[in-house]
Amino acid sequence: MIDYEEMYYKMVRASEQAINILIQAQRECEELYLNARETPVVMLPGRKTGGDDAGLPTSTKIK
């Protein structure tokens, strides 16, 4: 007979481990960001602004 309870708990434990791995990776990346030296912000030339879909690529413009 299939033990659904065992299957359920196995999936829950694996999901929890995956979430904890992602949380730890996020914390490490945040720490790297906070410890990095300041990078100057450079304004890149862009398109004219205006309208709701300004600056979007043609394929994603709102119709």
C-alpha positions in Angstrom: 0.0 0.0 0.0 1.3 3.5 -0.8 2.2 5.5 2.3 0.9 9.0 1.4 1.8 10.4 4.8 5.5 9.4 4.3 5.5 10.9 0.8 3.9 14.1 2.1 6.5 14.6 4.9 9.3 13.8 2.5 8.1 16.6 0.1 7.6 19.0 3.0 11.1 18.4 4.3 12.6 18.8 0.9 10.7 22.0 0.3 11.8 23.4 3.6 15.4 22.6 2.8 15.1 24.3 -0.6 13.6 27.4 1.0 16.4 27.5 3.6 19.1 27.2 0.9 17.5 30.2 -1.0 17.3 32.2 2.2 20.9 31.6 3.0 22.0 32.5 -0.5 20.0 35.7 -0.3 21.6 36.6 3.0 25.1 36.0 1.6 24.4 38.1 -1.4 23.0 40.9 0.7 26.1 40.8 2.9 28.3 40.9 -0.3 26.4 43.9 -1.5 26.6 45.7 1.9 30.4 45.1 2.1 31.1 46.1 -1.5 32.6 49.5 -2.2 30.4 52.1 -3.7 30.1 52.0 -7.4 29.3 55.3 -9.1 26.0 55.6 -10.9 26.2 56.5 -14.5 23.3 57.8 -16.5 23.1 56.2 -19.9 21.5 58.0 -22.8 17.9 56.9 -23.3 14.8 57.5 -25.3 12.4 60.3 -24.9 10.1 59.8 -22.0 6.3 60.2 -22.0 3.2 58.1 -22.0 2.5 54.9 -20.1 4.7 52.6 -22.3 7.7 55.0 -22.8 11.0 53.2 -22.8 9.5 49.7 -23.4 10.8 47.6 -26.3 8.4 47.6 -29.2 7.4 44.0 -28.6 6.1 44.9 -25.1 4.3 48.2 -25.8 0.9 48.5 -24.2 -1.8 48.5 -26.9 
